[in-house]
Amino acid sequence: MKSSLAINGGQKTIDKDFNWPLFDETEVNAVADVVRSGKWGNPDCGDLIKSFEDEFAAFCGTKYALTCVNGSVALRLALIACGVKPGDEVIIPPYTFIATSTIVLEANCVPVFVDIDPETYNLDPLKIEAAITKRTRAIIPVHFAGQACDMDKIMAIAKKHNLKVIEDACHGHGAEYKGKKLGSIGDAGCFSFQSSKNLTCGEGGMVITNDEKLFDMMNSLRNVGRVKGGQWYEHHYLGCNYRMTQLQVAILAVQIKNLADQTRKRHENGTYLNSLLSKIKGINPLGRGVGETLHSYHIYIFRYDKSEFNNLSKPEFAKMLVAEGVPCFMGYPQPLYKQPLFQKKNFMCYAIPDYVDYTKVHCPVTENACYEEAVWILQHGMLGPKEDMDKFAEAILKIQKAVSA
Ligand SMILES: Cc1ncc(COP(=O)(O)O)c(C=O)c1O
């Protein structure tokens, strides 16, 4: 039976290319127009960037949007502009991309890891308050995979303890919580336009906010500390050149036109796939978060139980699923605090206090997600017809049958 598996030379369950990004001559022409215009940079080089920022702010329902070089820098700008000081603590989940944590270290602040909810893989609001100390200044909830965090609870905790909330919406373009776009609920919301993201131009970032003071500070930090009305070589704050180019924005301005339809499509496919996979023994799709109204499925995550697959390890299972033609991945191999960066405190020049010791951190839900449970299907696999979802489920059943025989 095992010989029927594609990994052993058998026929693939689904044999099609899942391409990303999707584009046509419209993007090519948009970039060519910018090249011909000679206005490639920012600022003072044409109005494409400003008009895209306005469009993105309107799409998200915020007053302001600010482009920058990537999602990491968007988070960095937001955190520093919030006024954190060295040694301040910032609460983050350990099940996220490394940048959510490194931007905290780069601000000379201390990342404090709070475990995720086993049903959603998002920061567990019930565990946040126990981690708050007199040094806590901010929370960075990550809308992981494009699933909304429980924002009402997080905002209530932040209000009670006077903390800033910076939403990491790098997976959440176009997704919604109680009808509001992710990123628009906290003090600031941050997005990535890196190649794999649901809205991309190769690399890039955006931060949105309703707070004028925060916006002005982020704008200054993005632009080497310049201020409105100041002279070109007048620098007020420790910023850097974090500006995006008009060439990138030309692509985004075309790509964003497809975002709402693509998000809806992934949401529908995700809901349908949930119904299929929940019927398979040993496969348990993540629950939908409280208040989530639109999931962007940057990643479709399901929980794998190897005991129903003859103890086949998760990495082996994921490899077999890839061979069957499903665009999937075993996800993060370990929680962030287990990375050598944290275990060895390889923090370079950044001044993180001596009392901080990540070897003692233990977040059991995240550890189980990384080591045993979480399998990811990537966003570009969620854009096809319903029949693709049927095939994904069929591929899982095929593996289960083959390894159990
Ligand atoms: C959750 C999360 N936050 C932040 C980032 C950083 O974005 P960028 O790669 O654009 O710097 C990423 C990128 O993968 C991410 O997945």
The ligand as an SDF file (V2000), in Angstrom:
LIG
                    3D

 16 16  0  0  0  0  0  0  0  0999 V2000
    3.9340   37.3630   11.7260 C   0  0  0  0  0  0  0  0  0  0  0  0
    4.9960   38.1340   11.0030 C   0  0  0  0  0  0  0  0  0  0  0  0
    5.4100   39.3140   11.5090 N   0  0  0  0  0  0  0  0  0  0  0  0
    6.3510   40.0630   10.9080 C   0  0  0  0  0  0  0  0  0  0  0  0
    6.9320   39.6530    9.7280 C   0  0  0  0  0  0  0  0  0  0  0  0
    8.0130   40.5040    9.1190 C   0  0  0  0  0  0  0  0  0  0  0  0
    7.7110   40.9260    7.8260 O   0  0  0  0  0  0  0  0  0  0  0  0
    8.8900   41.2150    6.7770 P   0  0  0  0  0  0  0  0  0  0  0  0
    9.4400   39.8750    6.3570 O   0  0  0  0  0  0  0  0  0  0  0  0
    8.2150   41.9440    5.6730 O   0  0  0  0  0  0  0  0  0  0  0  0
    9.9060   42.0240    7.4740 O   0  0  0  0  0  0  0  0  0  0  0  0
    6.5390   38.4530    9.1540 C   0  0  0  0  0  0  0  0  0  0  0  0
    7.1420   37.9940    7.8900 C   0  0  0  0  0  0  0  0  0  0  0  0
    7.1510   36.8570    7.5120 O   0  0  0  0  0  0  0  0  0  0  0  0
    5.5670   37.6560    9.8090 C   0  0  0  0  0  0  0  0  0  0  0  0
    5.1770   36.4750    9.3150 O   0  0  0  0  0  0  0  0  0  0  0  0
  1  2  1  0
  2  3  1  0
  2 15  2  0
  3  4  2  0
  4  5  1  0
  5  6  1  0
  5 12  2  0
  6  7  1  0
  7  8  1  0
  8  9  2  0
  8 10  1  0
  8 11  1  0
 12 13  1  0
 12 15  1  0
 13 14  2  0
 15 16  1  0
M  END
$$$$
